[in-house]
Amino acid sequence: MPHFRLETNVPKSKVTPEVLKTLSKAVAKTLGKPESYVVVTVVPDQLMVFNGTNEPCGTGILMSIGALGVEQNKNHASVLYPIIKDLLGIPGDRFVYNLFYLLKIILYN
């Protein structure tokens, strides 16, 4: 199940349902996964400083089983960064994210 989590100092009032839906669609599209499996979490109002200032900034985590790799990650950034800038006002140079390739584990009783 792909999960994109964004922590930011942007106020909660800017994180509308439309922002969440737009991010969900973008994550599904860039990963090539059905949106029905995508989870997007935005944690606003965080006490954050980036490069010594408290201007809008954020950190993110993108987790997925598959669809992550050097070239794919460049594409993910090119899709997600403009959306985050346009909708939340966080410029690309004030946002960093980590990518985690999840292994599918099946447990049997």
PAFI-857731 format. One record per residue (C-alpha): x, y, z; residue in three letters. Coordinates in nm, 3 decimals, m for minus. Each point is the difference from the previous one (the first is absolute). Layout:
! PAFI-857731
X Y Z ALA
...
//
This chain:
! PAFI-857731
0.000 0.000 0.000 MET
0.173 0.324 m0.111 PRO
0.013 0.269 0.266 HIS
0.110 0.362 m0.039 PHE
0.046 0.186 0.329 ARG
0.080 0.370 0.005 LEU
0.086 0.194 0.315 GLU
m0.003 0.377 m0.036 THR
m0.016 0.330 0.185 ASN
m0.276 0.114 m0.238 VAL
m0.324 0.069 0.192 PRO
m0.281 m0.254 0.005 LYS
m0.229 0.248 m0.177 SER
0.202 m0.050 m0.321 LYS
m0.037 m0.378 0.008 VAL
m0.342 m0.034 m0.159 THR
m0.170 m0.320 m0.115 PRO
0.086 0.107 m0.356 GLU
0.371 0.012 0.090 VAL
m0.018 m0.354 0.138 LEU
m0.191 m0.128 m0.304 LYS
0.245 0.164 m0.241 THR
0.297 m0.154 0.181 LEU
m0.172 m0.340 0.006 SER
m0.059 0.007 m0.376 LYS
0.359 0.115 m0.064 ALA
0.152 m0.272 0.218 VAL
m0.211 m0.268 m0.170 ALA
0.091 0.128 m0.344 LYS
0.374 0.036 0.057 THR
0.025 m0.343 0.166 LEU
m0.230 m0.166 m0.254 GLY
m0.218 m0.138 0.280 LYS
m0.378 0.008 0.043 PRO
m0.108 0.302 0.202 GLU
m0.218 m0.232 0.207 SER
0.322 m0.125 0.165 TYR
0.162 0.341 0.060 VAL
0.015 0.166 0.342 VAL
0.095 0.368 0.031 VAL
0.064 0.155 0.340 THR
0.076 0.370 0.046 VAL
0.106 0.112 0.347 VAL
m0.029 0.382 0.011 PRO
0.091 0.261 0.263 ASP
0.335 m0.158 0.087 GLN
0.269 0.205 0.171 LEU
0.262 m0.017 m0.275 MET
0.307 0.191 m0.113 VAL
0.170 m0.069 m0.333 PHE
0.326 0.174 m0.091 ASN
m0.031 0.219 0.309 GLY
m0.344 0.148 m0.074 THR
m0.358 m0.094 0.075 ASN
m0.131 0.088 m0.346 GLU
m0.227 m0.273 m0.145 PRO
0.189 m0.328 m0.010 CYS
m0.058 m0.370 0.034 GLY
0.131 m0.352 0.002 THR
m0.162 m0.299 m0.159 GLY
0.015 m0.377 m0.015 ILE
m0.115 m0.199 m0.302 LEU
m0.036 m0.372 0.067 MET
m0.090 m0.261 m0.259 SER
0.037 m0.363 m0.092 ILE
0.182 0.042 m0.330 GLY
m0.002 0.301 m0.234 ALA
0.302 0.157 0.172 LEU
0.348 0.028 m0.145 GLY
0.250 0.265 m0.107 VAL
m0.173 0.103 m0.324 GLU
m0.350 m0.056 0.135 GLN
0.077 0.215 0.304 ASN
0.098 0.291 m0.224 LYS
m0.339 m0.029 m0.167 ASN
m0.181 m0.016 0.335 HIS
0.174 0.321 0.109 ALA
m0.086 0.174 m0.329 SER
m0.367 m0.089 0.052 VAL
m0.034 0.069 0.374 LEU
0.217 0.310 0.051 TYR
m0.204 0.233 m0.226 PRO
m0.326 m0.111 0.162 ILE
0.138 0.060 0.349 ILE
0.125 0.343 m0.106 LYS
m0.324 0.101 m0.173 ASP
m0.244 m0.128 0.262 LEU
0.191 0.053 0.325 LEU
0.251 0.271 m0.092 GLY
0.304 m0.212 0.085 ILE
0.279 0.063 m0.254 PRO
0.204 m0.297 m0.120 GLY
0.312 0.127 0.174 ASP
m0.185 m0.008 0.334 ARG
m0.140 m0.352 m0.031 PHE
0.183 m0.331 0.024 VAL
m0.138 m0.349 m0.005 TYR
0.121 m0.351 0.057 ASN
m0.106 m0.303 m0.196 LEU
m0.043 m0.342 0.153 PHE
m0.030 m0.315 m0.206 TYR
m0.225 m0.232 0.199 LEU
0.034 m0.375 m0.020 LEU
m0.320 m0.197 m0.017 LYS
m0.012 m0.238 0.291 ILE
m0.259 m0.272 0.019 ILE
m0.055 m0.159 0.338 LEU
m0.158 m0.341 0.033 TYR
m0.148 m0.146 0.317 ASN
//
